[in-house]
Amino acid sequence: MAKNTGDGYRKGAVTARTQFQRTDGSYQKRDERTGRLMEVKQTSGPFKGIAKEPDGRDTDRS
């Protein structure tokens, strides 16, 4: 399980979540188990601690 350290970084990866870059350049999360699209990041850059698609960190439908 991932934990926030309070120092601007996360320790460990968030499980069952992936992220991808949309055509407009922003990043969006996806729930691996359900396929549901989740929040879109409002600031630049990717989400911290979430695997990028395709990455292979998580197993099929973690």
Secondary structure as UniProt FT lines:
FT   STRAND          3..4
FT   STRAND          10..11
FT   TURN            15..16
FT   STRAND          17..21
FT   TURN            23..24
FT   STRAND          27..31
FT   TURN            32..34
FT   STRAND          37..40
FT   TURN            48..49
FT   STRAND          51..52
FT   TURN            60..61
//
